[in-house]
Amino acid sequence: MKNEQLETLIGLVERYSPSGSEREAVEWLVERMKSLGYTEAFVDEAGNAVGVMGGGPRQVVLLGHIDTVPGEIPVRVIPAGLDMAEKTTAHSTSDMLYGRGSVDAKGPLACFTDAVARVGAVEGWQFVVIGAVEEERDSDGARFLVDKYRPDFLIVGEPNRWERVALGYKGSAWADVTVYKTQSHTASGEQTAAEGAVEAWLAVKAYADAFNASRSRVFDKLLPTLHGMQSGQDGFKQWARLNIGCRLPMDIPPDAWYETLEKILTIFDKISIERTGHPLPAWECEKNSSLVRAFLYGIRQMGGTPRFVYKTGTADLNVVAPVWRCPAVVYGPGDSTLDHTPHECISVTEYVQAVQTLVEVLKRLAA
């Protein structure tokens, strides 16, 4: 595993860092940035790893995240042709690096770190690489950053394959929906709170299905998900609580979704809707920008055919882009279908291609 081209990637993946336990990985990355010749590298007040290359007035922020979902995966390189995840058979000609975060999203973060180190300091420019904490939970790291930087360009690190650029991420909103019922005998035929909660979920699902019927792109649809259900009673009343999340399209901001949710559930006499977490609107990046053109150039320089994608998830892009209002894209190596899975792994060949692509992008952008 001592391949020099993979030292940053392997070093990050070897340091298991689920949300809330990122410190070891953060400190390692800061030291790695220093060894790569960054102008400065430090841990900020939120616990993010920050590396700065150069000191010019124009700024590019390359924002990745260093936390992962839980579930440690032994870190190992599987030789070409022997990859273990069924979905990676397309990479049978490449060695595969397994480990939690290899795809989501230490692969993109390591790519940022290595690419900026190769480009080095460019007169008039400052490249800032950030490994943010808590992205998989409430994006505390990114929320800390919104008042600290005002970049000219933003590149967010998420896995979308080396030859693809993501231009949009859906919004999200969460709520606890609780149905209450007076206690009754099980032989009475009265609807229980649990049955009412099921009915409430089916009503939400039916609304989304009707809303989506005329929309062909997944990016433009409402995508509600039932994440959990609890129920209980105290001898006089019953309750059943649903934890409902919804991925939102561009034309449905979180407040509008909460209002819609309340209307859908007016059929229930006793129900409460509690907004939870940090709702985020969807965000779509400008397609006609010098940043996008730099990526088209970089991918073609590496022999790839550029493609654009719009994702159904939510990322730190949704937190910082509405504040910074600068040209932005999401980029990074890795197969996003392996995110959060027990088979998380990244193609070594693809990682190397992504690093060199980003080198070309930054050189073009700063030319």
KALINCOR-V644171 format. One record per backbone hydrogen bond with DSSP energy under -0.5 kcal/mol. NH is the residue of the N-H (numbers start at 1). CO is the residue of the C=O. E is the energy in kcal/mol with one decimal. If there is no record, write none. Layout:
# KALINCOR-V644171
NH/CO/E
NH/CO/E
This chain:
# KALINCOR-V644171
6/3/-1.6
7/4/-1.0
10/6/-3.2
11/7/-2.3
12/8/-2.1
13/9/-2.5
14/10/-2.6
15/11/-0.6
15/12/-1.0
16/14/-1.1
19/68/-1.8
21/18/-2.8
26/22/-2.7
27/23/-2.8
28/24/-2.2
29/25/-2.5
30/26/-2.3
31/27/-2.0
32/28/-2.4
33/29/-2.8
34/30/-2.0
35/31/-2.2
36/32/-1.4
37/34/-1.4
38/33/-2.1
39/52/-1.2
40/52/-1.7
42/50/-2.6
44/42/-0.6
44/48/-2.2
47/44/-1.7
49/131/-2.0
50/42/-2.7
50/48/-0.5
51/129/-2.7
52/40/-3.2
53/127/-2.9
54/52/-0.5
56/125/-1.9
58/124/-1.9
60/126/-2.6
61/153/-2.3
62/60/-0.6
62/128/-3.4
63/61/-0.7
63/155/-2.3
64/62/-0.7
64/130/-3.0
66/132/-2.8
67/132/-0.9
68/17/-1.5
76/74/-0.6
76/98/-1.1
78/76/-0.6
78/96/-3.1
79/77/-0.5
82/79/-2.0
86/84/-0.5
88/85/-2.2
89/86/-1.2
91/88/-2.4
92/89/-1.5
94/91/-2.6
96/78/-2.6
97/346/-2.8
98/76/-3.0
98/96/-0.7
99/344/-1.8
100/73/-0.6
102/99/-2.1
105/103/-0.7
106/101/-2.4
107/101/-0.9
108/103/-0.6
109/105/-1.8
110/106/-3.0
111/107/-2.2
112/108/-2.3
113/109/-2.3
114/110/-2.8
115/111/-2.5
116/112/-2.3
117/113/-1.6
118/114/-1.9
119/115/-2.2
120/116/-2.7
125/122/-2.3
126/58/-2.1
127/53/-2.7
128/60/-2.9
128/126/-0.5
129/51/-2.9
129/127/-0.6
130/62/-2.5
130/128/-0.5
131/49/-3.0
132/64/-2.6
132/130/-0.8
137/134/-1.3
139/134/-2.8
141/133/-1.7
143/139/-2.4
144/140/-1.7
145/141/-0.9
146/142/-0.9
147/144/-0.5
148/145/-2.0
149/145/-1.3
152/59/-2.4
153/59/-1.5
154/327/-2.2
155/61/-2.7
156/329/-2.5
157/63/-2.9
158/156/-0.8
158/331/-0.8
160/332/-2.6
161/332/-0.7
161/334/-1.0
164/161/-1.5
165/307/-2.6
166/330/-2.6
167/309/-2.6
168/309/-0.7
169/283/-2.1
170/311/-0.9
170/313/-1.2
171/248/-2.3
172/280/-2.3
173/246/-1.5
174/276/-0.7
175/244/-2.1
176/274/-2.7
177/175/-0.6
177/242/-2.8
178/176/-0.6
178/272/-2.6
179/240/-2.8
180/270/-2.4
181/238/-2.1
183/236/-2.6
188/185/-2.0
196/192/-2.4
197/193/-2.4
198/194/-2.0
199/195/-2.2
200/196/-2.4
201/197/-2.4
202/198/-2.4
203/199/-1.9
204/200/-2.0
205/201/-2.6
206/202/-2.4
207/203/-2.1
208/204/-2.2
209/205/-2.4
210/206/-2.1
211/207/-2.6
212/208/-2.4
213/209/-0.8
213/210/-0.6
214/211/-0.5
215/212/-2.1
216/214/-0.5
220/217/-1.4
221/218/-1.8
223/247/-2.2
225/245/-3.2
227/225/-0.8
227/243/-2.9
228/243/-0.9
230/241/-2.3
232/239/-2.4
234/237/-1.8
238/181/-3.7
239/232/-2.6
240/179/-1.9
241/230/-3.3
242/177/-3.3
243/228/-2.5
244/175/-2.7
244/242/-0.8
245/225/-2.5
246/173/-1.9
247/223/-2.1
248/171/-2.4
252/249/-1.5
257/253/-1.9
258/254/-2.5
259/255/-2.1
260/256/-2.2
261/257/-2.8
262/258/-2.1
263/259/-1.8
264/260/-2.7
265/261/-1.7
266/263/-1.3
267/264/-0.5
268/265/-1.5
271/269/-0.6
272/178/-2.3
274/176/-2.7
275/273/-0.6
276/174/-1.9
279/277/-0.6
280/172/-2.8
283/169/-2.5
285/167/-4.2
289/287/-1.2
293/289/-2.3
294/290/-1.8
295/291/-1.7
296/292/-2.4
297/293/-2.2
298/294/-2.6
299/295/-2.7
300/296/-1.9
301/297/-2.4
302/298/-1.1
303/300/-1.8
304/299/-2.7
306/304/-0.6
307/163/-1.3
309/165/-1.9
311/168/-2.9
318/315/-1.5
319/316/-0.9
320/316/-2.1
321/317/-2.2
323/320/-1.1
324/320/-2.8
325/321/-2.5
327/152/-0.7
329/154/-1.6
330/166/-2.0
331/156/-2.7
336/334/-0.8
338/335/-2.2
339/336/-1.4
341/338/-1.7
344/341/-1.1
346/97/-2.1
348/95/-2.8
351/347/-2.2
352/348/-2.2
353/349/-2.2
354/350/-2.6
355/351/-2.3
356/352/-2.0
357/353/-2.3
358/354/-2.5
359/355/-2.0
360/356/-2.0
361/357/-2.2
362/358/-2.7
363/359/-2.2
364/360/-2.2
365/361/-2.8
366/362/-2.2
367/364/-0.8
